Amino acid sequence: MDYDNLSKTILKNVGGEENILDVYHCITRLRFHLKDSSKVNEKEIIDSEGIAGAQFKGREFQVIIGNHVKNVYENLVSHMNGSGKQDGEVSAEKTNIMTKLMDTLAGVFVPVLPAITAAGMVKSVLALLLAFRAVSAERDIYQLFNILSDAAFYFLPFLLAVTSARKFKTNEFLALTVAGSLMYPTIITGAANGGVLHVFGITIPFINYSASIIPIVLSVWLLSKVYRFIDKRTPETVRLLIAPMLSLFIIVPISLGLVAPLGNYAGYYLASFLTWIFAVSGPVAGLILGAIIPLIVMTGMHYVVNPIVLQNLNQLGYDFIAPLFFLCNIAQAGATLAVFTKAKDKKLRSLALSTGISAMFGITEPAMYGVNIHEKKPFYASLIAGGIGGFVATMFGVKVYAFVMPGITGIPAYITQGGDNTNIAVIILSLLITFASSFGLTLILWKDKKINIKEEPQIVPEETLNEEFVRSPIEGEIVSLTDVPDTIFSKQIVGFGVAFIPESREIRAPFEGQVTMISESKHAISLKSKGGIELLIHVGIDSAKLGGVGFEVTVKAGDNIRVGDKLMEVNLEYLKEKGVDILTPVIVTNASVFNRIELLGVGSKGNWETNIIAVL
C-alpha cells in the first residue's frame, strides 16, 4: 500500500490540513474533527485504493482503513505541520447528546486500548499456562507477569486522566494530579475499613477507585471547566502560580466528596442493572444483542460498551457482554470467508480472504464494510449467525475474565481458574456454531454476480431462450456507474447497471412489463419486466430536491408497459439551471437472483434500439 499517496489523497479531500481541528485513530478508522464538514469530498476518499469506507458520525468524519490504520495515521500526520491538532471553531452544527457521548467515549478510550488489551492478553497467556500446569502461581516469573497484566487496569484512572485531559483540552499534569488524589494510598487502604474524611462540611468517603472509569472522566471534565474559567480571569503575571493552585483546591475536594463517588455508584448500578437484565432475559438478551452488534458498531456506539465491560471485570471479576462481540466478529469472518470460497472475481476473493482472516483476529470493519454490507446477503447471514451464537453463549452463561481483543487470540481469557473447563468448552462450541451458521447461510443465500462489461452497444438480437435484455430507456452516452458522484450508486449498493448522460428529454420503457413505483418527486421510476427484472431509472443526482418540477410523468404505478412506451419527459435545461447533475443511473436492483449480468456499450452512445443490459 502506498501510504504516502493515500495520505495526500485523504488530506486533500477532507479540505486540507487547515480544515482539520483534530485527527486520531482507533483500531480500524481515522477519525477527523473538522472546521467545515462541507469541504469533505467523501466520494473521492471512498473510491481510493486502501480505503474500506467513509462516513460522518455526528461532527466526526471517519475513514475506515483496517489493519493498516496506524501506518496511514503516522504517514498522514507526517504531512501535517500541526501534528494532527489545531485550534479553531467548528462550523455550527446540531449535535445531539448521544453523538456527543459517543464522541467523548471514543476520544477517551481509544488511545488507552493498546495498554489494556496488551495487559488482557498477558493475563490470557498466564491463564493458559496455569491451565496446562506449565507454571505455578507462586513462581516469581508468574508474579512478575501478573504485575504486568494488572498494572494497566489497577492504574487505569491515570491512563484515562491523560486521554480525558486531551479530549477536554485541559492540562494533562493537573489531570494526573486529580487521578493521584483518587488513587492516594490513604484513600485506597481506608476503603477496606469504610473510613471517611470530614472537610469543610463535606463527607469524603474512602472508595477504592482502582480500575474505575467514570469517576476520573467526570473529574477531569469538571477540571477543564474550572481551570479554563480561572485561567482566563487571572492576570498573566501570576497565572502560572494562581490558576493551577486554585483549580486543584476547588476540584480535588469536590471530586473526592461528590463527583467521584457519584461516578462510582453510577458504574456500579449500571453493571448491576445489566447483570439483572441478562439474568431475567437470559438467552433472549443474548440473541437480540448478538444479532444487532454490527448495527451498533456501524453507529459507533460500541465504544459505550467498553466502560461497561471494564466495570464488570472490576466489580464481578468477569464480563458477559464482550463474548457476544467475539461471536459477532466470528460471524463476520464466516460470511466473508464463504464469499471467498464462492466468488469468481479475483479482486473480491482477495479482499474477502484478507478481511476474513482479520475478522478472526478481532478486526471486523474491513470485512463488514468492504465485503458483507456491499454484498448484502452475507451481512444478513452474519446478523442471524451472531444472534444464534449469542443465544447459545448466554444460555450457558459464558464469561470472559480479562479485557482482550474479541478475536481467536483472546480465547485463553475464557479459561476458568480452578480446573473447571466448562466455560472454555462452551465458548469454543458457540464460536463453531456461529462460524458454521454464518458460513453456511452465506453459501445458501449469496449468489456470485458475474458482471461482464462490453464496450460495443448491442443491437436488439433475436429472442433467446434464457437471456433477457434491457433496452436503453434514454438516448445519450452510456457511462459506468463508478462515474456517478453518489456512493449509493457508484458503490453499487442499490444494484448493478449503467448510467446515461441524457441527450433527449424522453424516458421510454426498456422492456415489456409493469410500472411498480413512481417517486413523489417524479425523478425516479421503478419497473418490473415479465421475466422478473426489477429496474430503477433515477433521473439526475440529488434531483428529489426539485419536488417534481421539471418532470412530466405519463404513466402511473400499476400500468402495463410495452417496449418503447413513453414513461416521462424531463426538462434537462431546467435541471441544469438548478444545478442538478443530469447523470441518470439505470440499475437492476434484484441482480442477486440472476446468474449473470452483462453491461453492454459502456463508453458508447445509446439509443432506443440499443440493448444496454443482458440478464441470464
N, C-alpha and C positions, 0 to 999 in steps of 0.2 A: 504494500500500500504506500502510495506517495503522500506521506503526511504533510510535506511542505505545500504541495499544490492543494491538498484538501483544506488545510488551514486557511490558505489565502482565499479559497472559494467561500468558505464559511464566513470569514471576516468581511469580505466584500458584500455578501448577501444578507448580513444582519445589520447593514447600514454603516459598516466601517467601525474602526476602533472608537471613534468619537461618539458613537451611539451606544457603546457598552458601558453600563454602570458597574456591572459585576458579572463574572463568569466563574463557575466552578463545575465540578463533575461528580457524578455518583459512580456506580459500578458500570453502567452502560451508557449514560447520557451526559452530554454537555448541557449546562443549564445557564441561560442568559437572563439577566435583568437589564432591560434596555430603556433608553430615554424615550424613544419613539418607536413603537411596535409597527407602525405603518410602513417603516422603511425596510422591513424584512421581505426578502424575495424567497418565500417558502418553497415554491416550485423548483427553483434552481438548486436549492440545498438538497431537497429530496431526490432530485434526479442525479446528484453527484455520486460517483462510484465510491463505495465505502460507507455510505450512509443508509441506514435501515428505515429511517423515517424522521419526521419533524412535526412538532405540534406546539400550540400555545396552551398553557395551563394557567388560567388567570393572567397575571402580568408576566409570568415566566415563559420564555421560549426554550423548548427542549429539542436538542438534536440527538437522535438515537444512533449511537455508533456501534456499541457492542464491546467485545473483549479488548479492543484497541483504544478505548476511550482515554486512558491515561496518557498514552503516547500522543494522541491527537491533541489533548489538552496542553501538554507540555510544549508541543510544537506551536500551537495556537498562541500561547502566552509569550513565546519567544519572538513573535511578530508584533507584540504589543508593548508600547512604552510604559503603559500603566500597570503592567503585571496583572491584568485582569480586573482591576478595580479603578473606578473614577468617582469623583464627586459630581453631583448634578441632580437635577429634578427629573422625575419620571413624568411623562405626559399623562394628563389626567385621565384615569380610567376607573370604572366602578369595579371594586374588588370585594367579594363577599367574605364573610367571616371564615367560612370553611377553606376558601382559597388561601387566605392569609395564614390560617393554621397550618395547612399542608406545606406552604412555602417556608414557614418558620421551622417546622419539624425537619423538613428536608435539609435546610441550611444548617441546623444544629447537629443532626445525627449523621448525615452522610460523611463528613470529614473524620468522624471517630470510628467508622465501620472497620477500617483496616485493623485498628488496635483491638477492638472487641471480638472481631471474627478470628483474628490470629490467636487471641487468648482462648477462644472457644475451641479452636482446632487443637491447640495444645492439650486442653482438658479432654478432648475426644481421644487423642492418642494415648494419654495416660489411662483413660478408662479401658481402652483396648488392651494395653499392656497388663493392666491388673486382671482383666477377664481371662487372659491366657497365662496368667501367673508368670509373666516374663519379668516382673519387678514387684517388689514389696512396698507397701505404703510407708514402711518405716525406713526404707533406704534413703540415704542422703540425696541421691540423684533424683529420686521421686519428689522429695521435699523441695529441691531447687526448682524443678519444672512446675511443681504445683504452685509455688510462689508466682512464677511467670504467668500461669493460667488464671490466677486470681487477681493479680495486680490491677489489670485494666478495669475489672469490674469493681473491685473494692474502692479504687480511687477514681471511679467514673465521674464524680462531681467536678474534679479538677479538669478532666478532659472536656466535659461539657461547658465548664466555665470559659474556656478558651474559645470554643466554637460559638457559644452564645454571645460572647463579647464581640466577636467578628460579625455575627449576624445582626446584633442590635447596635453595632457601631459605637462601642464604648471601650474604655481602656482594659486591655486583657489582664494586666497585672493587678488592677483593682478587683477584677472579677475573680482572679485566682485567690486573692486575699479573702474575699467573701466565701469562696469554697473552703479555704483553710479554716475559717471560723466554724463552718458546719462540721468539718472533719477534725476539729481540735480534740486532742486526747481527753480533756475534761468532759466534753460532750459525749464522746463515744463510750468511755468507761462508765460515765454516770448513767447512760441509758440502760445499762444492765440492772441498775438498782432503782430505776424510776425516779431519779433525783430531779430537782428543778432549781432555777435561779429566780430571784425577785429583784428586778431593777426598774427604777422609775415607775413603779406601779405595774410593770409588765411581768407576767409569769413566763419564764423561758423554760419549756420542758426539755429534758435531755432525751434526744432521739438519735438513734444510730442512722446517720444519713449515708453510710457507705453503700455504694451501688445504686443510690437513689437518682432520680432523674428530674422530676417536676420541681422539687424544691430549689435546686440551683438554677434551673432555667428561669423560673419566676423571679428569683432573687436578682439575677443579672439583668433581666428585663427592667426591673424596678431601678436598679443601679444606673442603667443607661438613661432613664428619665431624670433621676435626681442629679446625677453628675453633669448632664448637659444643661440642666436648669441653673445649677450653681456656677458652672464654668462660664456661662455667658454673662453672668452678673457679677463676677469677681474681677477687680482691677487686674490688669495684665501683670503688674509688678509683683503681686503676691499670689497670682493664680496657681502657680505650681505648688505652693505650700497650703493654701486655704481650700481649694476645690476638692482635691483628693481626700484631705482630712475630714472635712465636713460631710462629704459623701459617705465615707465609711462610718462616721459617727452616727449618721442617720440610718444607713442601710443595715448594718450588722444587727443592732437590736431589733429592728422591725423584721428582718429576715428570720432571726432565731426565735423571736417571740410570736410571729404571726404568719408570715409568708411561707417559710419552710415547713412548719407544722401543717398548715393547710394543704400545701402541695403533697406532703407525705400522706396525709389522710385521704386526699383525692385519689392518689395512686393506689392506696390500699383498698379503698372501697370499689374502685373501678375493677381491679383484679378480682375482688370477691364477687362482684356482680357478674362478671364473665364466667367465673367458675360456677356460679349458680345457674346461669343460662345453659351452660353445657351439661350440668348435672340434671336439669329438668328436661331439656330438649334432646339431649343425648345425640344419637346418630343423625337425627333430622337437622340439627345445627351444623354438624359436620358435612352433611350432604349439601346444604344450601351454601355455606361458606366455601366449601371445596369447589363448587361449581362457579361461583361468582368472583373468585380471587383474581382471574385475569382481567375482569372488568374493573376491579379495584386498582390493579396495577396500572391500567390504562388511564385512570383519573389521577394517578399519583398519590392516592390515599393510603397506599401500603406503608408509607413512612409513618403514618399514625400508629401502625401496629407495633413498630419496633419498641417504643417505650413500654407498651403493654407486655410484650414478651420479656423484656428485661425486668419489669416489675414482678412478673410471675416467677421468674428464675430467682429473684432476690427474696420474695415473700414465701413461695411454696417450695423452692428447690427444683422445680421443673416447670415446663410450659407445654400447653396442649394446643396452641394455635399455630406455632411455627411448623409442626409436622404437616399441616394442611397446605402450607406454601410449598413445602418439599414435594408433596404429591402433585400439586398443580404444575410444578416445573417438570416433573417426570411425564405428566400428561402432555405438556407442550412438546417434550422431546419425542414421545411416542408418535404423535401426529406428524411431526416434521420428518422423522426417520421413515415413516410409512410413505410419505411423499417421495423421499429419496429412492425407495425401492420401486416405486411405480412410475415415476416421471421419466419421460423420454428426453426432455430438453437438458442438455449438458450443464447449462448455467444454473438451472433450477436444481438439478441433482447436487451440484457442488455446493450451492447455498444451503440446501436442506441438510446435507451431511454435516457441514461445518457448524451450522447453527444448532442442529440437533444434538451434537456432541457437547457443545457449550451449555445447552439447556440441562443436560445430565449433570453438569457440574454446578448448576445453580444460576447461570446467566441465560435468562429466557427471552429477553426482549427482542434480540435479533431474530430468533425463531418465530416469536409471536407476530412481530410486525413484518418481518421480511418474507415469511412463508405462510404461516397459518391464517392470519387475517386476510392476507392478499388472496389466498385460495378459498377462503370462507369455510368450506365444509371440514377441513382439518381443524379449524378453530372450534367449530361446533362440537366435533368429536372430542376435543380436549376438554371442553367445558363439561360434557357428560361424564367423561372418564374421571375428571377431578372430583365431581360430585360422588361418583361411585367409591373412589379411594377414600374420600373424606368420611363417607358413611361407615366404611369398614374400620378405618383407623379410630374413629370416635366411639364406635360400638365397643371396641376392645380397650378403649382408654389409653391410646398411645401417648407417650410423653417424651420430650427431649430434655436433657439435663445440662445443656450448655448452649450458648449463643453461637451458632455455626452457620456457614453458608448453606442454604437449602438445596444441597446437591449431594451426590453419592459420597463425596469425601467426608461428609458430616455424619454418616451412618454410625460410627462408633459413639457419637453423643447420645445414642438411644440405648446404650448398654446400662442396665441397672446394677448398681453395686450390690454385692452380696450373693451373686451366683444365680439370680433369677433371670432366665433367658427369654421370658415371655414377651417382654416389651420389644426387644430387638427382633424376635421372630415375627411379631405382628407387623412391625413397620416394614420389614422386608416383604412379607406377604402382601401388604397394602400397596407397596411400590410395584410389585409384579402384576397385581390385578389392575392397577391404574395404567401401567405401561401397555399391558396386553389389550385393555379396553380401548385406549386411545389409538393404538396401532391398528387394531382390528377394525374399529369403526371407521377410521380414515380409509383403509383399504376398501371397505364396503361403500362408503358414501362418496368418496372423491374420485373423479374421473380426470385423467390427464387430458388436457385440451391441446390437441395438436393444431397449432396455428401456422399456416403457410402464407407467406406474403408474396404475391406475384406482381411484377412491375407493369405488365401489359393489361389493359382493360379487356374484358371478355364479352364478345357479342353473344346475345341470347342463343344457347345451343338447343338441340333437340332435347325433349324431356327425357330424363334418365330415371331409372327405377328407384334408386336410393338417395339421390342427391337433389337438394332444393336450393334455389338461387334467390338472392335478394337483388332486385334491380336498383339502379340509382334513383332515389326519390328527388334528386336535385341535379341541376346542371351546374358544373363547376369543377374546380381542381380537387382531386382526391389526395388527402394527406394522411399521415399516420396519426393515431390517437396520441402518441407521445408528444406531438407538437401542440396539443391543446393546453392552454395556460390555466388548467384547473385539474388538480391532482386526482379528483374523483374520476375523471376521465383518463388522464394520462397514465395513471397507475392501474387502469383497467379494473377499478373497484366495482363499477357498475356492470361491466361486461366487456366483450370484445367487439371490435368493429373498426370503422374508419371515420374520418371527418372530412367535411367539404368546406371549401371557400366558395360560397354560392355566387353564381353569375346570373341567376334568374330568380324571379320572385316566387314562382310556383313551387309547392311541395306536392308531389304526386305519390300515389300508392305504389310500393315497390313489389307487391305480390298480391295474390288473391287471399282474402281473409276477412278480418273484422277489426274495427276500431275499439280498443279496450279502455282507453283513458285519454282525456284531454285536460291539461292543467288549467287551473282557474285563470292563470295569466296568459294562457293560449300559446306559450312559447315552446311547449313540449307535447308530443303526441305519442301514445303507445299503440302498437298494432300486434295482432297475432295472425300468423298465416295458417292455412288449412293443414299444413304439415307440422305445426306446433312451434314455429319460430316466433319468439317474442322480441319485438323490435322497438327501440326507443329512438325517436327523432327529436333532438334537442336543438332548437334554432337559437344560436347565439350563446355567448358565455355571460352569465350573470344578467340574462335578459328578463328574468322574472320581475326585476325592479321596475319595469315599464308598465306593469299592471295590465297587460293585454293590448296596450296601444301599439299600433304598428303591425298587428297580426289579425288577419281575417280568416277565420276557420269556416270551412264549407261542409264539414261533417260533424257528427256527434257520436258520443260513446254508444256502442251497440250497433252502429251502422255496418252493413256488409260492404266490402270494397273489392274492386277488380283492378288488375294491373293498369296503371296509368290514370286512375281516377284522381281528380284534384282534391287534395286534403286541406290545404290552406294557401294563402298568399301573404307574403311578408314584404313590408316596406323597408327594404335594405337601406335606403338612403336615410330614413328616419332613425334606424338603429345606429348607423354610423354617426349621425348628428348628435345622438345622445351618448356617444362614447362607448357603445356596446360592441364588443368583438363579434362579428357575424359568423365566425367559425362554427360549423354545425356538426356535432358528433351524430353518427348513425350506428347504433350499438345493439348487438344481440345480447339481451340481458339474461337469457337462460342457456348460455353456451355450455354449461356443465352437463347438460342432458344429452349432448351430441358427441359423437366420436371424433369428428374433425371439423375444423373451420378453416376456410381459405379466404384470405383477404385479397381481392383482385383489383389490380390497377392503381395501387398506391403510387403517387407521383405522376399520374396521368390525368387527362381530362375525362370527366364522366358526363354522360347524357342519359336520357330516359330509356335508351335502348341498351344501356351498359349494365352488365352484372358486376356488382361490387363485392358480394359475399356469397360463398358457396358453403353449404352446410351438409354434412353427411352423418 
